[in-house]
């Protein structure tokens, strides 16, 4: 819908008590907003007008009115409202803004069950729609997307968004990836209702600049033992850290792991689902949509045997604490006396350790041990070998002084010895639990584990 032929100096329509009025007698001022013109891409005042069909779109006002002249914009809005009422105009339904299309696109992706929709919607709302939202999705050109990329690069270089929040080059790259996906589906989505273009304007447009990649971070075997042996770290957390490293499973996969997935007799863990934390407590497929069976590390077996006997072989293997996992990990590293700066520092070239890096620790240990690369890829659940190669290259740089990977966990005591037979009846288990001597390891009986265990 083009601009209306009215200006600040146009004659004012008939008034009552000096004010322009609508048909019902209410002053017809119109709602005004400083926003981007969908045709020109420039910022200017707009007025929300009521059309013959009842719709209320924003119509552009005189482009010469500066942002500071609010009263001038209101006068022009009254004239614009009167013009639309007089001519009985209706909105052009063939036009769809990028904002409206993005809403339909996100809902379609939600129906497909994609877990990244919430993050994509946030990227669009914060960094894309303020630039492209008012454009007709059918008319967005390569030049428009080049301007968007330039704005993303400017934010990354500045280090902050327009609202003053931290903004990194990785956020810019993620936002651009979302834009590319949106316009790809606008051209060739499987949902024909989304196919509104014959081309993809993002093709051939260079994305945002990439900054320095931060170094990988993982714990050394002696640091890991110090962490899981420390009495200053609660029992449930020590067990969780051990499982994360020795199974190299993702956090969501650990949360979804059931005792029916753990075959102690044959030494196999079946990882086939993940907790869908973004959409509630439901379950979904793994990240790569591929189930996998992972051999149980020899040194992990006593802990799993003991934990299964406690749980009577029913329910989830672990219950992820409600606290922030990564923040808690760093707190417990400090409590255990592990203060290596690489684990705890975030700057331009380093990333402080996260809970996900416990999985990276286990995979790196596999590579350092000399496991076959394809086996590492399968057991880690990587979708392609390029991801696995990152860990292989990292392991090549480790010296022999790195330490023995997958070391024996702290002793599990008398309970683990008897519970090697997983058929132990419940009465005997209760009796044994009452006799276990407390110790600083991961063994049952320490720290009143019946109340604290996962």
C-alpha positions as CSV (number, residue, x, y, z in Angstrom):
1,X,0.0,0.0,0.0
2,X,1.6,3.3,-1.1
3,X,1.9,6.5,0.7
4,X,-1.3,8.7,1.0
5,X,-1.2,12.1,-0.8
6,X,-1.5,14.1,2.4
7,X,1.1,16.3,4.1
8,X,1.6,18.3,7.2
9,X,0.2,21.4,5.4
10,X,-2.9,19.8,3.9
11,X,-6.2,21.5,4.9
12,X,-7.7,20.0,8.1
13,X,-11.0,18.2,7.6
14,X,-14.3,19.3,9.2
15,X,-14.0,19.4,13.0
16,X,-16.1,19.6,16.1
17,X,-14.8,21.9,18.8
18,X,-11.7,22.3,16.7
19,X,-10.8,18.6,16.5
20,X,-11.1,16.2,13.6
21,X,-13.7,13.6,14.3
22,X,-14.7,10.1,13.1
23,X,-18.2,9.1,12.1
24,X,-19.2,8.4,15.7
25,X,-17.9,11.7,17.0
26,X,-14.6,10.4,18.6
27,X,-11.6,12.5,17.6
28,X,-9.9,10.6,14.6
29,X,-6.3,11.0,15.6
30,X,-5.1,7.6,14.5
31,X,-2.3,5.7,16.2
32,X,1.1,6.8,15.1
33,X,4.4,4.9,15.2
34,X,7.9,5.5,14.0
35,X,8.7,2.5,11.9
36,X,10.3,1.3,8.6
37,X,8.6,1.9,5.3
38,X,8.0,-1.5,3.6
39,X,8.6,0.0,0.2
40,X,11.6,2.2,0.7
41,X,13.2,0.6,3.8
42,X,13.5,4.0,5.4
43,X,12.3,5.0,8.8
44,X,9.3,7.4,9.0
45,X,6.1,8.1,10.8
46,X,3.1,5.8,10.1
47,X,-0.6,6.0,11.2
48,X,-2.8,3.1,11.9
49,X,-6.0,3.6,10.0
50,X,-9.3,1.8,9.8
51,X,-10.3,0.6,6.3
52,X,-13.6,-0.3,4.7
53,X,-13.1,-4.0,5.4
54,X,-12.4,-3.4,9.1
55,X,-8.7,-4.0,8.9
56,X,-6.3,-1.6,10.6
57,X,-3.0,-1.4,8.8
58,X,-0.2,1.2,9.3
59,X,-0.1,3.7,6.5
60,X,3.1,5.8,5.8
61,X,2.8,9.5,6.5
62,X,4.8,12.4,5.0
63,X,8.4,11.2,4.8
64,X,9.6,14.8,5.6
65,X,8.2,14.7,9.1
66,X,11.2,14.2,11.5
67,X,11.1,11.7,14.3
68,X,11.1,14.6,16.8
69,X,7.9,16.2,15.4
70,X,5.3,14.1,17.2
71,X,2.6,16.8,16.9
72,X,3.2,17.1,13.2
73,X,2.9,13.4,12.8
74,X,-0.4,13.4,14.8
75,X,-1.8,16.2,12.5
76,X,-0.8,14.3,9.5
77,X,-2.4,11.1,11.0
78,X,-5.8,12.9,11.4
79,X,-5.7,13.9,7.7
80,X,-4.7,10.4,6.7
81,X,-7.6,8.9,8.6
82,X,-10.0,11.3,7.0
83,X,-8.7,10.5,3.6
84,X,-9.1,6.7,4.0
85,X,-12.6,7.1,5.4
86,X,-13.7,9.3,2.5
87,X,-12.4,6.9,-0.1
88,X,-13.4,3.7,1.6
89,X,-10.2,1.9,0.8
90,X,-9.4,-1.7,1.6
91,X,-6.0,-3.4,2.3
92,X,-4.1,-5.2,-0.4
93,X,-4.4,-8.8,0.8
94,X,-1.8,-10.0,-1.7
95,X,1.0,-8.4,0.4
96,X,2.6,-10.3,3.3
97,X,5.2,-8.8,5.5
98,X,8.3,-10.7,6.6
99,X,7.1,-10.4,10.2
100,X,3.8,-12.2,9.3
101,X,5.5,-14.8,7.2
102,X,8.1,-15.5,9.9
103,X,5.2,-16.2,12.3
104,X,3.6,-18.7,9.9
105,X,7.1,-20.3,9.3
106,X,7.8,-20.7,13.0
107,X,4.4,-22.3,13.7
108,X,5.0,-24.8,10.8
109,X,8.4,-25.7,12.2
110,X,6.8,-26.2,15.7
111,X,4.3,-28.6,14.2
112,X,7.2,-30.6,12.7
113,X,8.5,-31.0,16.2
114,X,11.8,-29.0,15.7
115,X,13.4,-28.0,19.0
116,X,15.2,-25.0,17.7
117,X,12.1,-22.9,17.0
118,X,12.2,-20.9,20.2
119,X,15.8,-19.9,19.6
120,X,15.1,-19.0,15.9
121,X,12.1,-16.9,16.9
122,X,14.2,-15.0,19.4
123,X,16.9,-14.3,16.8
124,X,14.3,-13.1,14.3
125,X,12.6,-10.8,16.8
126,X,15.8,-9.3,18.2
127,X,18.1,-9.0,15.2
128,X,16.2,-9.6,11.9
129,X,12.6,-8.3,12.0
130,X,13.6,-4.8,13.2
131,X,15.4,-4.5,9.8
132,X,13.3,-6.6,7.4
133,X,10.0,-7.1,9.3
134,X,8.0,-4.4,7.4
135,X,9.2,-5.6,4.0
136,X,6.9,-7.6,1.7
137,X,8.4,-11.1,1.9
138,X,8.0,-11.4,-1.9
139,X,10.0,-8.2,-2.6
140,X,13.0,-8.7,-0.3
141,X,16.1,-8.5,-2.5
142,X,19.7,-9.4,-2.2
143,X,20.6,-5.8,-1.5
144,X,18.2,-5.8,1.5
145,X,19.9,-8.9,2.9
146,X,23.4,-7.4,2.3
147,X,22.3,-4.5,4.5
148,X,21.1,-6.9,7.1
149,X,24.5,-8.7,7.1
150,X,26.3,-5.3,7.4
151,X,24.2,-4.5,10.5
152,X,24.9,-7.9,12.1
153,X,28.7,-7.3,11.4
154,X,28.5,-3.9,13.0
155,X,26.9,-5.3,16.2
156,X,29.5,-8.1,16.4
157,X,32.3,-5.6,16.0
158,X,30.8,-3.3,18.6
159,X,30.1,-6.3,20.9
160,X,26.6,-5.2,21.9
161,X,23.2,-5.2,20.3
162,X,21.1,-2.1,19.7
163,X,19.6,-2.7,23.2
164,X,23.1,-2.8,24.8
165,X,23.2,-6.5,25.4
166,X,26.3,-8.6,24.6
167,X,26.5,-9.6,21.0
168,X,29.1,-11.9,19.5
169,X,30.0,-13.0,16.0
170,X,28.5,-16.4,16.7
171,X,25.1,-14.8,17.4
172,X,25.4,-12.9,14.1
173,X,26.2,-16.2,12.3
174,X,23.2,-17.9,14.0
175,X,20.9,-15.1,13.0
176,X,22.0,-15.3,9.4
177,X,21.5,-19.1,9.4
178,X,17.9,-18.6,10.5
179,X,17.4,-16.0,7.7
180,X,18.8,-18.4,5.1
181,X,16.5,-21.1,6.3
182,X,13.5,-18.8,6.2
183,X,14.0,-17.7,2.6
184,X,14.9,-21.2,1.5
185,X,11.5,-22.4,2.8
186,X,9.8,-19.3,1.2
187,X,11.1,-20.7,-2.1
188,X,10.8,-24.5,-1.8
189,X,9.1,-25.6,1.4
190,X,7.3,-28.9,1.5
191,X,4.3,-26.9,2.8
192,X,3.0,-25.2,-0.4
193,X,1.4,-22.5,1.6
194,X,4.9,-21.2,2.5
195,X,6.1,-21.2,-1.0
196,X,5.6,-17.5,-1.8
197,X,8.8,-16.9,-3.9
198,X,10.3,-18.2,-7.1
199,X,13.8,-17.5,-5.9
200,X,15.9,-17.4,-2.7
201,X,17.4,-13.9,-2.2
202,X,19.9,-15.3,0.3
203,X,21.7,-17.3,-2.3
204,X,25.0,-15.7,-3.2
205,X,25.0,-13.3,-0.2
206,X,28.1,-13.6,2.0
207,X,27.2,-14.1,5.6
208,X,28.6,-12.3,8.7
209,X,32.3,-12.4,9.5
210,X,33.5,-15.1,11.8
211,X,35.7,-14.3,14.7
212,X,38.3,-16.4,16.5
213,X,37.3,-19.9,17.5
214,X,37.7,-20.5,21.2
215,X,39.8,-23.3,22.3
216,X,38.3,-26.6,23.4
217,X,38.2,-27.3,27.1
218,X,38.1,-30.6,29.0
219,X,39.3,-31.9,32.4
220,X,42.4,-33.9,32.8
221,X,42.1,-37.4,34.4
222,X,43.8,-36.3,37.7
223,X,41.4,-33.3,37.9
224,X,38.4,-35.5,37.2
225,X,39.4,-37.8,40.1
226,X,39.9,-34.9,42.4
227,X,36.3,-33.6,41.5
228,X,34.5,-36.9,42.0
229,X,36.4,-37.7,45.2
230,X,35.9,-34.4,46.9
231,X,33.6,-34.5,50.0
232,X,32.8,-30.9,49.2
233,X,30.8,-31.9,46.1
234,X,27.4,-33.5,46.8
235,X,27.1,-37.2,46.0
236,X,24.4,-36.8,43.3
237,X,26.6,-34.3,41.5
238,X,29.7,-36.5,41.6
239,X,27.7,-39.4,40.2
240,X,26.3,-37.2,37.5
241,X,29.8,-35.9,36.5
242,X,31.1,-39.5,36.3
243,X,28.2,-40.7,34.1
244,X,28.6,-37.6,31.8
245,X,32.3,-38.3,31.2
246,X,32.2,-42.1,31.0
247,X,29.1,-42.4,28.7
248,X,29.9,-39.2,26.7
249,X,26.2,-38.7,26.4
250,X,24.5,-35.3,26.0
251,X,22.7,-33.9,29.1
252,X,19.2,-34.5,27.5
253,X,20.2,-38.1,26.7
254,X,21.3,-38.7,30.3
255,X,18.1,-37.3,31.6
256,X,16.1,-39.6,29.4
257,X,18.2,-42.7,30.2
258,X,16.0,-45.5,31.8
259,X,17.3,-48.6,33.6
260,X,15.6,-50.6,30.8
261,X,18.2,-49.0,28.5
262,X,21.2,-50.3,30.6
263,X,22.2,-53.9,29.9
264,X,24.7,-54.7,32.6
265,X,24.9,-58.3,31.6
266,X,26.2,-57.5,28.2
267,X,27.8,-54.2,29.1
268,X,25.8,-52.0,26.8
269,X,23.9,-48.7,27.2
270,X,21.2,-48.0,24.6
271,X,20.9,-44.2,24.0
272,X,17.9,-43.7,21.8
273,X,16.0,-40.7,23.2
274,X,16.5,-37.3,24.8
275,X,14.6,-35.0,27.2
276,X,12.9,-32.2,25.3
277,X,13.7,-29.5,27.8
278,X,12.7,-26.6,25.5
279,X,9.1,-27.8,25.2
280,X,8.5,-29.3,28.6
281,X,9.2,-32.7,30.1
282,X,8.5,-34.8,27.0
283,X,11.0,-37.0,25.2
284,X,12.3,-36.8,21.6
285,X,14.8,-38.5,19.4
286,X,18.5,-37.8,19.9
287,X,20.1,-34.8,18.3
288,X,21.3,-36.7,15.3
289,X,18.0,-38.7,15.1
290,X,20.1,-41.9,15.3
291,X,19.9,-44.3,18.3
292,X,23.2,-45.9,19.4
293,X,24.5,-48.6,21.7
294,X,27.6,-47.6,23.7
295,X,29.8,-50.1,25.5
296,X,30.0,-49.5,29.2
297,X,33.4,-48.4,30.3
298,X,35.0,-51.0,32.6
299,X,35.6,-48.6,35.4
300,X,32.0,-47.3,35.3
301,X,30.4,-50.8,35.8
302,X,30.7,-50.9,39.6
303,X,28.9,-47.6,40.0
304,X,26.1,-48.6,37.6
305,X,25.6,-51.9,39.4
306,X,25.3,-50.2,42.7
307,X,23.0,-47.5,41.4
308,X,20.7,-50.1,39.8
309,X,20.4,-52.1,43.0
310,X,19.4,-48.9,44.8
311,X,16.8,-48.1,42.3
312,X,15.7,-51.7,42.1
313,X,16.2,-51.5,38.3
314,X,13.3,-49.1,37.8
315,X,12.9,-45.6,36.6
316,X,15.4,-43.1,35.3
317,X,19.1,-43.7,35.9
318,X,19.7,-40.1,36.9
319,X,17.6,-37.1,37.7
320,X,19.2,-33.9,36.5
321,X,19.2,-31.3,39.2
322,X,17.1,-28.2,38.6
323,X,20.1,-25.9,39.1
324,X,22.1,-24.4,36.2
325,X,24.3,-27.3,35.2
326,X,27.3,-25.4,33.8
327,X,27.3,-22.9,36.6
328,X,27.1,-25.6,39.2
329,X,29.9,-27.5,37.5
330,X,32.3,-24.6,37.7
331,X,31.3,-23.9,41.3
332,X,32.1,-27.5,42.3
333,X,35.4,-27.5,40.4
334,X,36.4,-24.6,42.6
335,X,35.2,-26.3,45.7
336,X,37.3,-29.4,44.8
337,X,40.3,-27.2,44.5
338,X,40.5,-27.3,40.7
339,X,41.4,-23.7,39.7
340,X,43.0,-24.1,36.2
341,X,42.3,-20.9,34.4
342,X,41.4,-22.6,31.1
343,X,38.4,-24.3,32.9
344,X,37.1,-21.2,34.6
345,X,37.8,-18.2,32.3
346,X,35.8,-16.8,29.4
347,X,37.5,-14.2,27.2
348,X,38.1,-13.5,23.5
349,X,39.9,-16.8,22.9
350,X,38.8,-19.0,25.8
351,X,35.5,-20.4,26.9
352,X,34.8,-21.4,30.5
353,X,33.9,-25.1,31.0
354,X,30.2,-26.0,30.5
355,X,28.4,-29.2,31.5
356,X,28.4,-30.2,27.8
357,X,32.2,-30.2,28.0
358,X,32.1,-33.3,30.2
359,X,30.9,-35.1,27.1
360,X,33.7,-33.5,25.2
361,X,36.1,-34.8,27.9
362,X,35.0,-38.4,27.4
363,X,35.2,-38.2,23.6
364,X,38.7,-36.6,23.8
365,X,39.8,-39.4,26.2
366,X,38.5,-42.0,23.7
367,X,40.6,-40.4,21.0
368,X,43.7,-40.1,23.3
369,X,43.3,-43.8,24.2
370,X,43.5,-44.7,20.5
371,X,40.0,-45.9,19.9
372,X,39.1,-46.3,16.2
373,X,37.8,-43.0,14.7
374,X,34.6,-44.5,13.2
375,X,33.8,-46.2,16.6
376,X,34.2,-42.8,18.3
377,X,31.9,-41.2,15.8
378,X,29.2,-43.8,16.3
379,X,29.4,-44.0,20.1
380,X,29.4,-40.2,20.4
381,X,26.4,-39.9,18.1
382,X,28.0,-37.5,15.6
383,X,26.1,-36.9,12.4
384,X,29.3,-36.5,10.3
385,X,32.9,-37.4,10.6
386,X,34.1,-33.8,10.5
387,X,32.8,-33.3,14.0
388,X,34.7,-36.3,15.2
389,X,37.9,-35.1,13.5
390,X,37.9,-32.1,15.9
391,X,38.5,-34.4,18.8
392,X,41.0,-36.5,17.0
393,X,43.1,-33.5,16.2
394,X,42.8,-32.3,19.8
395,X,43.9,-35.6,21.2
396,X,47.0,-35.7,18.9
397,X,48.3,-32.6,20.8
398,X,48.2,-34.3,24.2
399,X,51.4,-35.6,25.7
400,X,51.9,-38.8,27.6
401,X,51.9,-36.8,30.7
402,X,48.2,-36.1,30.2
403,X,47.4,-39.1,32.4
404,X,45.5,-42.4,32.2
405,X,42.1,-41.8,30.8
406,X,38.9,-43.4,32.3
407,X,40.6,-44.1,35.6
408,X,39.1,-46.2,38.3
409,X,36.4,-44.3,40.2
410,X,36.6,-43.9,44.0
411,X,36.0,-47.3,45.7
412,X,32.4,-48.4,46.0
413,X,32.8,-50.4,49.2
414,X,31.2,-53.6,50.4
415,X,27.8,-52.8,48.8
416,X,29.2,-52.8,45.3
417,X,30.9,-56.2,45.9
418,X,27.7,-57.9,46.9
419,X,25.5,-56.1,44.4
420,X,27.5,-57.5,41.5
421,X,24.5,-59.9,41.4
422,X,21.7,-57.6,40.3
423,X,19.1,-60.1,41.4
424,X,19.8,-59.2,45.1
425,X,16.4,-59.1,46.8
426,X,15.1,-55.9,48.3
427,X,15.4,-57.0,52.0
428,X,19.1,-57.9,51.5
429,X,19.7,-54.5,49.8
430,X,18.1,-52.6,52.7
431,X,20.2,-54.6,55.2
432,X,23.4,-54.0,53.3
433,X,22.7,-50.3,53.0
434,X,22.4,-49.9,56.7
435,X,25.9,-51.5,57.2
436,X,27.8,-49.5,54.6
437,X,30.5,-47.3,56.2
438,X,30.5,-43.7,54.9
439,X,33.5,-42.6,52.8
440,X,34.3,-39.7,50.6
441,X,33.8,-41.5,47.3
442,X,30.8,-42.1,45.1
443,X,29.9,-45.2,47.1
444,X,26.4,-45.8,48.4
445,X,26.1,-44.9,52.1
446,X,28.1,-41.6,51.9
447,X,26.3,-38.3,52.5
448,X,23.0,-40.0,53.4
449,X,22.7,-41.0,49.8
450,X,19.2,-42.4,50.2
451,X,18.1,-38.7,50.3
452,X,20.6,-37.2,47.9
453,X,21.1,-39.8,45.2
454,X,19.9,-39.2,41.7
